[in-house]
Amino acid sequence: MKFYSTEFGSYPFGSYKVVAVDEMPVQRFDSSTLSIITVDLLHGEDSIEQVLETRQALSYALACQWMGINIQQKTWSDTWLVNGLALLKRDMQRVVEWDNGSMPPICQPQHNDPPDSMTLPFVNLKAPLVLHILDRRLCKSGTSLGLPRVLPKIFLSAMSGELQNNALSTHSFLRTCRKEEDGSRDHDATRFASIQGVEHNEVSKLLHRPVPFFEGQMTVRIHEADGTPYEHVLDIRSSFKRFEVPFNTKYKRIRRNTKRYLARQAAAQAAAEGDAEAAEAMGLIDMGFRLEIWEKEKEQENWKVADWTEEDEQVMSGATYEWIRMDADFEWIAAIAFEQPDFMWVSQLQRDRDVVAQLEVVNALAKQSTAIVSSTFTKTVPVSNYYYRIRCEAAMALVHCAIRKLDFLGLFQFKLFLRYCYEPEDPNQDLFAHTYVPKPNDFSDLAEYFVRKSLVHAISQVRFENGKTPSVVRQFLVDQLRYNDSTANPYSDAFYICTVISAVACATVSITPPERGELLREEVRSEHTTEDANLMKQAIDEVSRYRSMDGLIPSPKNVATTAVLEFYLILTTANLIPNDLWVFFPLTRYAIMVVYSTSSDCLPVKPIIFKFVSLPSMAKWYTPAIMRYVLAIMANDPSRVVRRHVARSACQSLALLVSMGEMKNSIKDTESLLIEEDGSLPEKSKEAKKSEVDMMIAGYTFVLGKYENEAIGLEEKVTLRDYEGRVYVQEALLN
């Protein structure tokens, strides 16, 4: 509240209350002075993941009191503006993946309808990015301090009555922005709100090849050896352009055989020993992210850390700059493919303090499987100066270096994870070849906790050529379940156990198709050996033990039971264990539900079970006996959440089965006709889509019609509609 009051102005109402209720259809509902949240957001003092989710939800709920409740959108097309100003998170990567042309523009003034439920999450994701770009360009105008100066004026006009009906439109918002910078130029940043798709740029050094979607300016930042950045603004007006970018250089890269390099190493050693002056000097010379152990040759040998060769040193010494960053000010919603030598990427990772710049390096180096890249990721993961998400991404990228071409160097360096779990007597002993009891868990350092989870997930992705995970890795993951000890841990280990169970399931299943090697002898076949069967039996025994424990002492929201059910589902789909529905159905009984929901923060697992059962790979659940049971649950279960989720899973499953041809309908197949194109192809295409949807509706109605007596009392409406060539099922439960 204090932060928002400082940034946005005084709170517009007299009070603010938060009420938690049970069985809400949505996570949160906001109104004037009141936010109603689901009890699922409540958590205990020992929670970790739920704390982050709850903080984000409550922060958004409080921000909505200023923008969304006090100030509302003038028209439905202005929804992006109100939601974008209230939201805090920005995720460029997800927007680029999502906005591939199938999503409409987030601002459509010609549309008078509210945003569709399918597109609203995308609107909420892209809108903060558009406003962030606008803020950056306002700050560059020289006469404005950006949106922090614009927003208080809007809130002040709402409190004084100048903003009519407290309704904010895109046009009035941009007019206020122009007044803030004296109307010096037009704002092309908001063009991202009124266009469809994102730009994909390919850049090689100073060569720019954008698709002809957008035009504008892009900032290029060139970093020299002394850390000095030189910025240049490129005006992009064509699909192909070569820019000559001048810059001044006084320093060259430091070679390892020079006196300057040896002097810097001596200063680094003195700084590590506590010399304040040397530390200050090192801070001025090299602002890198380093760890003391990587400065010692013995440690580098123990970890098999690769170093640059003489040929690499010669190439590096000839470079006149350290690295280049494209769109350094984050002014484009675009996917930029930029290429530069690997030593420049490494320098950017170690010396650029921008988290986005570091993430760009991890994504770029993940495409290169070399010893230098593997060593770079190994050096990155244990350094606490990095943001923990960067360390997690580096751990996941290390999987690409655990290949035979590098003699599984990445797998060897994954021993980095074992320092969290073991305290071996001999530090030179191969921990993969010995069985140790892990030390007790201590999740007091949250950054280390998330890095540990990422390493568990990453190590389960390592594969041989036959698609199998090394047996030592599978045994290691099973031991994590067998010897897990959190008796002295101040935080809950439920989500960590779920991560380990998921990793065990992933490591147990081979990623190669079963028919591989049937026709070509050179292909390596993946056969289920006796060792594989033994490891899978150990995994099933440990996972079953955690399922029983979760029944006695429920985990938050029964996440452990959910992870166990997902484990059985993965192994069943991979045809490693028989398809036994009795693993799932006994947990749907109400008596079992009471046991699994004794604590206030537990969510019934019944909706999750029905979601698994309704999958086509599990069973044809529309058989008479199971169908009667499902309809009875939808009609008579005492929990509204259970009824809602079971109905949704049933609707989606029926639509999927009909589209796959697993269920027959009562309409006979029409005869195939050869129709010559006569200029009316779009109309005929629409008719074909309409007839296809009608057939699916008929098949769905035919299946439910056979169980009309069982469906009495079920207050449900099901609608199907065609959207971008795909069929979505929506249910509207009246209760």
NORVENCOR-V742003 format. One record per residue. N is the residue number from 1. RES is the residue in one small letter. PHI is phi in degrees with one decimal (none if undefined). OMEGA is omega in radians with two decimals (none if undefined). Layout:
n;res;phi;omega
N;RES;PHI;OMEGA
N;RES;PHI;OMEGA
This chain:
n;res;phi;omega
1;m;none;3.14
2;k;-64.5;3.14
3;f;-64.5;-3.13
4;y;-65.7;3.12
5;s;-64.7;3.11
6;t;-73.2;-3.06
7;e;-82.7;-3.00
8;f;-101.6;-3.02
9;g;109.9;-3.07
10;s;-62.0;-3.14
11;y;-63.2;-3.01
12;p;-74.2;-3.09
13;f;-123.4;-3.08
14;g;-87.6;-3.11
15;s;-153.5;3.10
16;y;-148.4;-3.08
17;k;-131.8;3.07
18;v;-124.8;-3.12
19;v;-121.9;3.10
20;a;-101.2;-3.14
21;v;-125.6;-3.09
22;d;-95.1;3.02
23;e;58.2;3.04
24;m;-80.3;3.11
25;p;-73.0;3.11
26;v;-126.0;-3.11
27;q;-71.4;-3.01
28;r;-155.2;3.04
29;f;-133.8;-3.05
30;d;-109.5;3.04
31;s;-145.1;-3.10
32;s;-62.6;3.12
33;t;65.4;-3.04
34;l;-144.3;3.00
35;s;-126.0;3.09
36;i;-99.6;-3.11
37;i;-119.9;3.07
38;t;-77.7;3.13
39;v;-67.0;3.12
40;d;-66.1;3.11
41;l;-81.4;3.10
42;l;-73.6;-3.10
43;h;-151.5;3.11
44;g;-89.8;-3.12
45;e;-71.9;-3.09
46;d;-97.5;-3.12
47;s;-82.6;3.10
48;i;-123.8;-3.09
49;e;-63.5;-3.11
50;q;-67.0;3.11
51;v;-62.6;-3.13
52;l;-66.0;3.13
53;e;-64.6;-3.12
54;t;-67.2;3.12
55;r;-60.2;-3.13
56;q;-66.3;-3.14
57;a;-65.3;-3.14
58;l;-69.9;3.09
59;s;-64.9;3.10
60;y;-66.4;3.13
61;a;-63.0;3.13
62;l;-70.3;3.12
63;a;-64.5;3.13
64;c;-65.7;3.10
65;q;-64.7;3.07
66;w;-80.5;-3.03
67;m;-118.9;-3.09
68;g;133.7;3.08
69;i;-107.8;3.11
70;n;-68.6;3.07
71;i;-113.8;-3.10
72;q;-118.0;3.11
73;q;-72.1;-3.13
74;k;-74.3;3.06
75;t;-130.3;-3.12
76;w;-64.5;3.13
77;s;-69.9;3.10
78;d;-92.1;-3.13
79;t;-60.1;-3.12
80;w;-58.3;-3.08
81;l;-68.9;-3.12
82;v;-66.4;-3.13
83;n;-67.4;-3.13
84;g;-67.3;3.11
85;l;-71.7;-3.14
86;a;-84.5;-3.10
87;l;-76.3;-3.07
88;l;-114.2;-2.98
89;k;-88.1;3.09
90;r;-132.5;-3.07
91;d;-136.8;-3.10
92;m;-65.2;-3.04
93;q;-62.6;3.14
94;r;-67.9;3.11
95;v;-64.7;3.14
96;v;-63.6;3.12
97;e;-69.6;-3.06
98;w;-82.3;-3.03
99;d;-86.6;-3.11
100;n;-100.3;-3.13
101;g;107.7;-3.13
102;s;-86.0;-3.14
103;m;-95.0;3.13
104;p;-76.9;3.04
105;p;-60.6;-3.10
106;i;-77.8;3.08
107;c;-125.9;-3.14
108;q;-129.6;-3.08
109;p;-60.2;-3.11
110;q;-78.9;3.14
111;h;-97.2;-3.13
112;n;-103.7;-3.12
113;d;-95.9;3.09
114;p;-67.1;3.12
115;p;-58.6;3.13
116;d;-68.6;-3.14
117;s;-63.8;3.10
118;m;-78.3;-3.07
119;t;-100.9;-3.10
120;l;-60.6;3.07
121;p;-60.3;3.10
122;f;-68.1;3.08
123;v;-60.5;3.14
124;n;-66.5;-3.14
125;l;-82.9;-3.06
126;k;-85.9;-3.06
127;a;-58.3;3.11
128;p;-60.5;3.11
129;l;-66.8;3.12
130;v;-61.6;-3.14
131;l;-69.5;3.08
132;h;-64.4;3.11
133;i;-64.3;3.08
134;l;-61.6;3.12
135;d;-62.8;3.14
136;r;-63.4;-3.10
137;r;-76.8;3.03
138;l;-65.7;-3.14
139;c;-65.9;-3.12
140;k;-78.5;-3.10
141;s;-69.0;3.08
142;g;91.8;-3.12
143;t;-113.5;-3.07
144;s;-133.0;3.05
145;l;-102.3;3.05
146;g;87.7;-3.10
147;l;-62.2;3.07
148;p;-57.6;3.05
149;r;-92.2;-3.11
150;v;-80.4;-3.05
151;l;-61.9;3.11
152;p;-58.3;3.11
153;k;-66.4;3.12
154;i;-66.8;3.13
155;f;-67.0;3.11
156;l;-67.3;3.10
157;s;-65.7;3.09
158;a;-70.7;3.14
159;m;-71.8;-3.13
160;s;-84.2;3.14
161;g;90.4;3.13
162;e;-70.3;3.11
163;l;-83.2;-3.02
164;q;-60.5;3.12
165;n;58.2;-3.10
166;n;52.8;-3.13
167;a;-106.7;-3.09
168;l;-102.1;3.10
169;s;-112.9;3.11
170;t;-61.8;-3.12
171;h;-64.4;-3.14
172;s;-67.7;3.11
173;f;-64.9;3.12
174;l;-66.9;3.09
175;r;-63.8;3.08
176;t;-65.2;3.10
177;c;-64.5;3.13
178;r;-67.2;3.10
179;k;-64.5;-3.11
180;e;-64.5;3.12
181;e;-108.3;3.05
182;d;63.1;3.07
183;g;60.6;-3.06
184;s;-71.3;-3.14
185;r;-159.0;3.13
186;d;-84.7;-3.09
187;h;-98.2;3.09
188;d;-90.5;3.13
189;a;-66.7;-3.11
190;t;-75.3;3.08
191;r;-64.7;3.10
192;f;-65.8;-3.14
193;a;-82.9;-3.04
194;s;-109.6;3.14
195;i;-122.3;-3.07
196;q;-112.3;-3.14
197;g;89.1;3.10
198;v;-124.5;-3.09
199;e;-92.2;3.07
200;h;-119.5;-3.07
201;n;-107.8;3.04
202;e;-112.9;-3.06
203;v;-125.7;3.03
204;s;-122.2;-2.99
205;k;55.5;-3.11
206;l;-109.0;3.13
207;l;-102.9;-3.02
208;h;-121.9;3.12
209;r;-131.4;3.11
210;p;-91.0;2.97
211;v;-73.4;-3.01
212;p;-76.9;3.05
213;f;-96.2;-3.00
214;f;-124.1;2.97
215;e;-131.2;-3.14
216;g;163.9;-3.08
217;q;-109.7;3.12
218;m;-132.3;-3.13
219;t;-91.2;3.06
220;v;-112.7;-3.10
221;r;-116.3;3.13
222;i;-106.4;-3.12
223;h;-102.0;3.10
224;e;-91.8;-3.04
225;a;-65.3;3.14
226;d;-87.1;3.12
227;g;90.7;-3.12
228;t;-76.0;3.11
229;p;-93.4;3.04
230;y;-117.7;-3.09
231;e;-103.2;3.08
232;h;-135.9;3.12
233;v;-103.1;3.13
234;l;-98.2;3.12
235;d;-95.5;-3.04
236;i;-95.3;-3.12
237;r;-130.5;-3.13
238;s;-142.8;-3.09
239;s;-77.1;3.11
240;f;-141.6;-3.09
241;k;-152.9;3.05
242;r;-110.6;-3.10
243;f;-111.2;3.01
244;e;-97.0;-3.05
245;v;-107.1;3.13
246;p;-81.2;3.01
247;f;-157.1;-3.11
248;n;-102.5;3.12
249;t;-133.4;3.09
250;k;-114.1;-3.06
251;y;-119.2;3.02
252;k;-119.8;-3.11
253;r;-61.3;-3.09
254;i;-83.2;3.09
255;r;-88.5;-3.02
256;r;-74.1;-3.12
257;n;-99.5;3.14
258;t;-101.5;3.11
259;k;-67.5;-3.13
260;r;-65.4;3.12
261;y;-66.8;3.14
262;l;-64.6;3.11
263;a;-66.8;3.12
264;r;-67.6;3.09
265;q;-63.0;3.11
266;a;-65.3;3.10
267;a;-65.1;3.12
268;a;-65.1;3.11
269;q;-65.5;3.12
270;a;-66.5;3.11
271;a;-65.4;3.12
272;a;-66.6;-3.14
273;e;-85.9;3.05
274;g;109.6;3.12
275;d;-74.3;-3.07
276;a;-66.2;-3.13
277;e;-65.2;3.11
278;a;-66.0;3.11
279;a;-64.8;3.11
280;e;-65.4;3.12
281;a;-65.9;3.11
282;m;-65.2;3.11
283;g;-64.3;3.11
284;l;-78.7;-3.08
285;i;-85.1;-3.00
286;d;-140.9;-3.14
287;m;-96.0;-3.05
288;g;-89.2;3.05
289;f;-101.9;-3.05
290;r;-128.2;3.07
291;l;-124.2;-3.01
292;e;-62.4;-3.06
293;i;-67.0;-3.10
294;w;-78.3;3.07
295;e;-87.2;-3.11
296;k;-101.9;-3.10
297;e;-65.1;-3.13
298;k;-64.6;3.11
299;e;-66.0;3.10
300;q;-64.4;3.09
301;e;-69.1;3.14
302;n;-63.6;-3.11
303;w;-93.0;-3.12
304;k;55.5;3.12
305;v;-77.4;-3.12
306;a;-79.8;3.13
307;d;-125.2;-3.13
308;w;-67.7;3.09
309;t;-83.5;3.12
310;e;-63.7;3.11
311;e;-63.9;3.10
312;d;-64.3;-3.14
313;e;-63.4;3.13
314;q;-66.2;3.11
315;v;-65.7;-3.13
316;m;-66.0;-3.12
317;s;-68.3;3.13
318;g;-85.9;3.14
319;a;-76.1;-3.10
320;t;-94.5;3.10
321;y;-147.2;-3.08
322;e;-84.9;3.11
323;w;-161.3;3.14
324;i;-126.3;3.06
325;r;-120.3;3.07
326;m;-94.9;-3.12
327;d;52.0;-3.08
328;a;-65.6;-3.12
329;d;-94.5;3.01
330;f;59.7;-3.07
331;e;-112.4;-3.11
332;w;-129.5;2.94
333;i;-91.3;-2.99
334;a;-156.9;3.00
335;a;-100.3;-3.06
336;i;-107.5;3.08
337;a;-100.8;-3.08
338;f;-120.3;-3.11
339;e;-117.3;3.00
340;q;-154.2;-3.09
341;p;-58.2;-3.08
342;d;-63.1;-3.13
343;f;-68.5;3.06
344;m;-73.7;3.07
345;w;-61.5;-3.13
346;v;-63.0;3.11
347;s;-63.7;3.11
348;q;-64.8;3.14
349;l;-66.0;-3.05
350;q;-85.4;-2.99
351;r;-125.3;3.13
352;d;-89.4;-3.09
353;r;-85.6;3.13
354;d;-74.8;-3.11
355;v;-63.9;3.12
356;v;-63.1;3.10
357;a;-63.1;3.12
358;q;-66.8;3.10
359;l;-66.6;3.07
360;e;-59.3;-3.14
361;v;-66.3;-3.13
362;v;-60.8;3.13
363;n;-65.7;-3.13
364;a;-72.6;-3.11
365;l;-73.0;3.12
366;a;-63.4;3.12
367;k;-85.1;-3.12
368;q;-116.4;-3.14
369;s;-105.8;3.12
370;t;-132.7;3.12
371;a;-66.3;3.12
372;i;-65.2;3.13
373;v;-64.6;3.12
374;s;-61.0;3.12
375;s;-67.4;3.12
376;t;-64.2;3.11
377;f;-65.7;3.12
378;t;-63.5;3.10
379;k;-72.5;-3.06
380;t;-83.7;-3.00
381;v;-58.2;-3.07
382;p;-83.0;-3.07
383;v;-81.8;-3.08
384;s;-73.8;3.11
385;n;-69.0;3.08
386;y;-72.7;2.98
387;y;-61.5;-2.97
388;y;-62.1;3.11
389;r;-68.0;3.05
390;i;-65.0;3.11
391;r;-64.5;3.10
392;c;-65.5;3.12
393;e;-65.5;3.10
394;a;-65.1;3.09
395;a;-64.0;3.12
396;m;-67.7;-3.14
397;a;-71.2;3.13
398;l;-63.5;3.12
399;v;-61.5;-3.09
400;h;-67.6;3.12
401;c;-99.8;3.10
402;a;-91.7;-3.08
403;i;-128.4;-3.07
404;r;-68.7;-3.14
405;k;-57.6;3.11
406;l;-102.0;-3.11
407;d;57.8;3.12
408;f;52.5;3.13
409;l;-62.9;3.13
410;g;-62.4;3.11
411;l;-67.5;3.09
412;f;-62.5;-3.11
413;q;-75.9;3.01
414;f;-68.9;2.99
415;k;-57.2;3.04
416;l;-50.5;3.14
417;f;-66.5;-3.03
418;l;-65.1;3.11
419;r;-68.0;3.06
420;y;-76.3;-2.93
421;c;-110.9;-2.99
422;y;-126.4;2.98
423;e;-131.1;-3.05
424;p;-69.4;3.11
425;e;-69.3;3.14
426;d;-107.3;-3.10
427;p;-66.7;3.14
428;n;-90.2;-3.10
429;q;-78.5;3.13
430;d;-74.6;-3.06
431;l;-72.2;3.10
432;f;-71.2;-3.07
433;a;-93.3;-3.12
434;h;-130.5;3.12
435;t;-103.8;3.13
436;y;-124.4;3.04
437;v;-83.7;-3.10
438;p;-61.3;3.07
439;k;-74.4;-3.09
440;p;-58.8;-3.13
441;n;-71.4;3.02
442;d;-148.7;-3.06
443;f;-100.7;-3.13
444;s;-64.9;3.07
445;d;-88.7;-3.04
446;l;-67.5;3.12
447;a;-62.9;3.11
448;e;-65.2;3.12
449;y;-63.7;-3.13
450;f;-69.5;3.07
451;v;-65.3;3.12
452;r;-63.4;3.10
453;k;-62.2;3.13
454;s;-65.4;3.12
455;l;-67.2;3.08
456;v;-62.0;3.14
457;h;-66.8;-3.08
458;a;-68.9;-3.07
459;i;-67.1;3.09
460;s;-75.9;-3.14
461;q;-88.9;-3.12
462;v;-68.1;-3.07
463;r;-137.2;2.93
464;f;-82.1;3.12
465;e;-64.9;-3.14
466;n;-84.3;3.08
467;g;87.9;-3.10
468;k;-92.5;3.00
469;t;-82.1;3.12
470;p;-52.6;-3.08
471;s;-62.4;3.13
472;v;-64.6;3.11
473;v;-69.6;3.13
474;r;-64.0;3.10
475;q;-65.0;3.11
476;f;-61.9;-3.14
477;l;-68.3;3.09
478;v;-64.1;3.11
479;d;-64.5;3.09
480;q;-63.3;3.06
481;l;-75.7;-3.04
482;r;-69.6;-3.02
483;y;-107.8;-3.13
484;n;-62.9;-3.09
485;d;-138.8;3.11
486;s;-124.2;-3.10
487;t;-64.2;-3.13
488;a;-103.6;-3.10
489;n;-83.2;-3.12
490;p;-74.0;-3.10
491;y;-118.8;3.14
492;s;-72.2;3.11
493;d;-105.0;-3.06
494;a;-61.9;-3.11
495;f;-72.0;3.05
496;y;-67.5;3.08
497;i;-61.8;3.10
498;c;-62.0;3.11
499;t;-64.0;3.14
500;v;-67.1;3.12
501;i;-62.7;3.09
502;s;-62.8;3.11
503;a;-66.0;3.09
504;v;-63.0;3.11
505;a;-62.9;3.14
506;c;-65.1;-3.12
507;a;-72.2;-3.10
508;t;-75.1;-3.05
509;v;-90.3;3.06
510;s;-78.8;-3.09
511;i;-92.4;3.13
512;t;-88.3;3.12
513;p;-66.2;-3.08
514;p;-66.7;-3.12
515;e;-84.3;-3.12
516;r;-65.1;3.14
517;g;90.1;-3.13
518;e;-74.4;-3.08
519;l;-104.7;-3.10
520;l;-103.9;-3.11
521;r;-71.0;-3.10
522;e;-71.3;3.10
523;e;-79.0;-3.13
524;v;-83.1;3.13
525;r;-81.8;3.11
526;s;-106.3;-3.11
527;e;-109.6;-3.14
528;h;-84.5;-3.06
529;t;-89.3;3.10
530;t;-64.0;3.10
531;e;-63.0;3.11
532;d;-63.4;3.14
533;a;-64.1;3.14
534;n;-66.8;3.13
535;l;-65.8;3.12
536;m;-67.9;3.10
537;k;-64.3;3.09
538;q;-62.0;-3.14
539;a;-64.4;-3.14
540;i;-63.7;3.14
541;d;-63.5;-3.13
542;e;-68.6;3.14
543;v;-65.9;3.10
544;s;-63.8;3.12
545;r;-64.3;3.11
546;y;-69.7;3.06
547;r;-66.4;3.11
548;s;-66.3;3.13
549;m;-64.8;-3.13
550;d;-70.4;3.05
551;g;-72.5;3.13
552;l;-86.2;3.13
553;i;-123.9;-3.03
554;p;-62.7;3.01
555;s;-82.1;3.11
556;p;-55.9;-3.13
557;k;58.9;3.13
558;n;53.8;-3.10
559;v;-66.4;3.12
560;a;-66.6;3.10
561;t;-63.4;3.10
562;t;-61.2;3.11
563;a;-64.7;3.11
564;v;-65.2;3.13
565;l;-64.6;3.07
566;e;-64.8;3.08
567;f;-60.7;3.12
568;y;-63.8;-3.14
569;l;-64.3;-3.14
570;i;-64.3;-3.13
571;l;-67.7;3.11
572;t;-68.7;3.12
573;t;-63.8;3.10
574;a;-79.7;3.11
575;n;62.8;3.09
576;l;-93.3;3.06
577;i;-132.5;-3.13
578;p;-64.8;3.11
579;n;-80.4;-3.07
580;d;-111.2;-3.13
581;l;-70.7;3.12
582;w;-69.9;3.00
583;v;-69.0;-3.04
584;f;-100.7;-2.96
585;f;-63.9;3.12
586;p;-58.7;-3.14
587;l;-77.3;3.13
588;t;-88.9;3.13
589;r;-72.0;-3.04
590;y;-64.1;3.14
591;a;-62.9;3.10
592;i;-68.5;-3.13
593;m;-63.5;3.12
594;v;-63.4;3.13
595;v;-65.4;-3.08
596;y;-81.0;-3.09
597;s;-126.6;-3.10
598;t;-69.5;3.13
599;s;-87.5;-3.01
600;s;-70.1;-3.08
601;d;-100.9;-3.14
602;c;-100.7;3.09
603;l;-100.5;3.12
604;p;-56.8;-3.13
605;v;-86.1;-3.10
606;k;-58.5;3.10
607;p;-58.8;-3.13
608;i;-68.4;3.13
609;i;-63.1;3.14
610;f;-65.3;3.08
611;k;-66.0;3.10
612;f;-69.0;-3.07
613;v;-64.6;-3.09
614;s;-77.3;3.10
615;l;-68.7;-3.14
616;p;-60.7;-3.12
617;s;-74.0;-3.10
618;m;-89.0;-3.10
619;a;-169.1;3.00
620;k;-83.5;-2.97
621;w;-72.1;-3.13
622;y;-83.4;2.99
623;t;-66.4;-2.96
624;p;-52.3;-3.04
625;a;-64.5;-3.11
626;i;-71.5;3.14
627;m;-63.0;3.11
628;r;-61.7;-3.13
629;y;-65.9;-3.13
630;v;-64.0;3.13
631;l;-65.7;3.10
632;a;-65.9;3.09
633;i;-64.9;-3.12
634;m;-64.6;-3.09
635;a;-91.5;-2.89
636;n;-123.0;-3.11
637;d;-64.0;-3.10
638;p;-69.4;-3.11
639;s;-96.3;3.10
640;r;-67.0;3.11
641;v;-63.0;3.13
642;v;-63.5;-3.14
643;r;-59.7;-3.09
644;r;-66.3;-3.09
645;h;-70.2;3.12
646;v;-65.8;3.11
647;a;-63.6;3.14
648;r;-64.7;3.14
649;s;-63.3;3.13
650;a;-65.3;-3.14
651;c;-63.7;-3.13
652;q;-64.5;-3.13
653;s;-67.5;3.13
654;l;-63.5;3.12
655;a;-63.5;3.12
656;l;-67.3;3.14
657;l;-65.5;3.12
658;v;-65.8;-3.13
659;s;-67.1;3.11
660;m;-84.3;-3.12
661;g;82.6;3.13
662;e;-74.9;-3.14
663;m;-119.5;3.14
664;k;-93.7;3.10
665;n;-110.2;-3.05
666;s;-83.4;-3.13
667;i;-89.1;3.14
668;k;-71.9;3.13
669;d;-66.2;3.14
670;t;-76.4;-3.14
671;e;-71.2;3.14
672;s;-78.0;-3.13
673;l;-124.2;3.06
674;l;-96.9;-3.07
675;i;-113.5;3.09
676;e;-75.8;-3.12
677;e;-71.0;-3.10
678;d;-125.3;3.11
679;g;92.4;-3.12
680;s;-109.7;-3.09
681;l;-62.5;3.13
682;p;-59.9;3.14
683;e;-65.1;3.14
684;k;-68.0;3.09
685;s;-64.0;3.11
686;k;-64.6;3.12
687;e;-63.6;3.12
688;a;-63.6;3.10
689;k;-62.6;-3.12
690;k;-64.5;3.14
691;s;-66.0;3.11
692;e;-64.3;3.11
693;v;-64.9;3.11
694;d;-60.7;3.12
695;m;-65.4;3.12
696;m;-67.4;3.09
697;i;-63.0;3.13
698;a;-64.5;3.11
699;g;-65.1;3.10
700;y;-63.3;3.13
701;t;-66.2;-3.14
702;f;-63.2;-3.13
703;v;-66.9;-3.13
704;l;-69.3;-3.13
705;g;-64.1;3.13
706;k;-70.8;-3.11
707;y;-121.8;-3.07
708;e;-64.3;-3.12
709;n;-65.5;-3.14
710;e;-72.5;-3.08
711;a;-88.6;3.14
712;i;-64.6;-3.13
713;g;92.9;3.13
714;l;-87.3;-3.10
715;e;-90.4;-3.04
716;e;-149.4;3.03
717;k;-121.9;-3.12
718;v;-121.4;3.11
719;t;-128.0;3.06
720;l;-123.3;3.08
721;r;-147.2;-3.11
722;d;-89.4;3.14
723;y;-141.6;3.13
724;e;55.1;3.09
725;g;76.6;3.13
726;r;-117.7;-3.11
727;v;-109.0;3.13
728;y;-113.4;3.12
729;v;-107.0;3.10
730;q;-127.7;3.09
731;e;-119.3;3.10
732;a;-124.5;-3.13
733;l;-78.5;-3.06
734;l;-77.8;-3.11
735;n;-102.5;none
